[in-house]
């Protein structure tokens, strides 16, 4: 993310100059101007539009209805991810404590496994939602 206050000011100025009554092309132009103003200061800006396009390309386009068990499974994994992240950050250079490389490797593997498990729950729910859409259309 861009931390340059001058670039942020230039982007804000470009965004403020947008006339909300004008057509979409001027909005696109103002968006491009804001991105260019940030890019001119050397940092690459965070492109929220691109992130949204990537998320939609990931396949989650239907509303998901999670069962209590699925929601608790995701919640438990998120708590685990948070706890492991806190341990790894605390052991970072200059942190409050040291972890051996072996233990750090195990924690990284656990992060990966918890993430994969949570994603699997979401993908199963997404498949059920897609099947429901097909069944409702038939």
C-alpha positions as CSV (number, residue, x, y, z in Angstrom):
1,X,0.0,0.0,0.0
2,X,1.2,3.5,-0.6
3,X,2.6,5.3,2.4
4,X,3.5,8.5,0.7
5,X,1.3,11.4,2.0
6,X,2.0,13.6,-1.0
7,X,0.9,10.8,-3.3
8,X,-2.2,10.2,-1.2
9,X,-3.0,13.9,-1.4
10,X,-2.6,13.9,-5.2
11,X,-4.9,10.9,-5.5
12,X,-7.5,12.5,-3.2
13,X,-7.4,15.7,-5.3
14,X,-7.9,13.7,-8.5
15,X,-10.8,11.8,-6.9
16,X,-12.4,15.0,-5.6
17,X,-12.4,16.5,-9.0
18,X,-14.8,13.8,-10.3
19,X,-18.2,15.1,-11.2
20,X,-20.8,12.6,-10.0
21,X,-23.2,13.6,-12.6
22,X,-20.9,12.9,-15.5
23,X,-20.7,9.7,-17.5
24,X,-18.6,6.6,-16.7
25,X,-15.8,7.6,-19.0
26,X,-14.9,10.6,-16.8
27,X,-15.0,8.4,-13.7
28,X,-12.6,6.0,-15.4
29,X,-10.5,8.9,-16.4
30,X,-10.4,10.2,-12.8
31,X,-9.6,6.8,-11.5
32,X,-6.7,6.5,-14.0
33,X,-5.5,10.0,-13.0
34,X,-5.5,9.0,-9.3
35,X,-3.6,5.8,-10.0
36,X,-1.1,7.8,-12.2
37,X,-0.6,10.4,-9.4
38,X,0.3,7.7,-6.9
39,X,2.5,5.9,-9.4
40,X,4.4,9.1,-10.3
41,X,5.7,9.1,-6.7
42,X,7.4,5.7,-7.1
43,X,5.1,3.4,-5.1
44,X,2.7,1.0,-6.8
45,X,-0.8,1.7,-5.5
46,X,-3.2,-0.9,-4.3
47,X,-5.6,-1.6,-7.1
48,X,-8.9,-2.5,-5.4
49,X,-10.7,-3.0,-8.7
50,X,-8.1,-5.6,-9.7
51,X,-8.5,-7.4,-6.4
52,X,-12.3,-7.5,-6.9
53,X,-11.8,-8.9,-10.4
54,X,-9.5,-11.6,-9.1
55,X,-11.8,-12.5,-6.3
56,X,-14.7,-13.0,-8.7
57,X,-12.5,-15.0,-11.0
58,X,-11.9,-17.3,-8.0
59,X,-15.4,-18.7,-8.5
60,X,-17.3,-17.3,-5.4
61,X,-20.2,-15.6,-7.3
62,X,-23.2,-17.2,-5.5
63,X,-24.4,-16.4,-2.0
64,X,-23.3,-19.0,0.4
65,X,-25.4,-20.5,3.2
66,X,-23.1,-22.1,5.8
67,X,-24.4,-24.6,8.3
68,X,-23.6,-24.0,11.9
69,X,-20.9,-26.7,11.7
70,X,-19.3,-25.1,8.6
71,X,-19.3,-21.7,10.2
72,X,-17.7,-23.1,13.4
73,X,-15.1,-25.0,11.4
74,X,-14.1,-21.8,9.6
75,X,-14.1,-19.8,12.9
76,X,-11.9,-22.4,14.6
77,X,-9.4,-22.3,11.8
78,X,-9.4,-18.5,11.8
79,X,-8.7,-18.5,15.6
80,X,-5.8,-20.9,15.0
81,X,-4.4,-18.8,12.2
82,X,-4.6,-15.7,14.4
83,X,-2.8,-17.5,17.3
84,X,-0.1,-18.9,15.1
85,X,0.4,-15.5,13.4
86,X,0.8,-13.9,16.9
87,X,3.5,-16.5,17.8
88,X,5.4,-15.9,14.6
89,X,5.2,-12.1,14.9
90,X,6.4,-12.3,18.5
91,X,9.4,-14.4,17.5
92,X,10.2,-12.0,14.6
93,X,13.6,-10.3,14.7
94,X,13.8,-8.3,17.9
95,X,10.6,-9.9,19.1
96,X,9.8,-10.9,22.7
97,X,11.0,-14.5,22.3
98,X,12.9,-16.9,19.9
99,X,11.5,-20.0,18.2
100,X,13.7,-22.6,16.7
101,X,13.7,-23.0,12.9
102,X,12.1,-26.4,13.3
103,X,9.2,-24.9,15.3
104,X,8.9,-22.0,12.9
105,X,8.6,-24.5,10.0
106,X,6.0,-26.5,11.9
107,X,4.0,-23.3,12.5
108,X,4.2,-22.3,8.9
109,X,3.0,-25.8,7.9
110,X,0.1,-25.4,10.4
111,X,-0.8,-22.0,8.9
112,X,-0.9,-23.6,5.4
113,X,-3.0,-26.6,6.6
114,X,-5.5,-24.4,8.5
115,X,-5.9,-22.1,5.4
116,X,-6.4,-25.1,3.1
117,X,-9.1,-26.5,5.5
118,X,-11.0,-23.2,5.7
119,X,-10.9,-22.8,1.9
120,X,-12.1,-26.4,1.5
121,X,-15.2,-25.6,3.7
122,X,-15.9,-22.5,1.6
123,X,-15.4,-24.4,-1.7
124,X,-17.8,-27.2,-0.6
125,X,-20.4,-24.5,0.3
126,X,-19.9,-22.8,-3.0
127,X,-20.4,-26.1,-4.9
128,X,-23.7,-26.6,-2.9
129,X,-24.8,-23.1,-3.8
130,X,-24.0,-23.7,-7.5
131,X,-25.9,-27.0,-7.5
132,X,-28.8,-25.2,-5.8
133,X,-28.8,-22.5,-8.6
134,X,-28.8,-25.2,-11.3
135,X,-31.6,-27.1,-9.5
136,X,-33.7,-23.9,-9.1
137,X,-33.3,-23.1,-12.8
138,X,-34.3,-26.6,-14.0
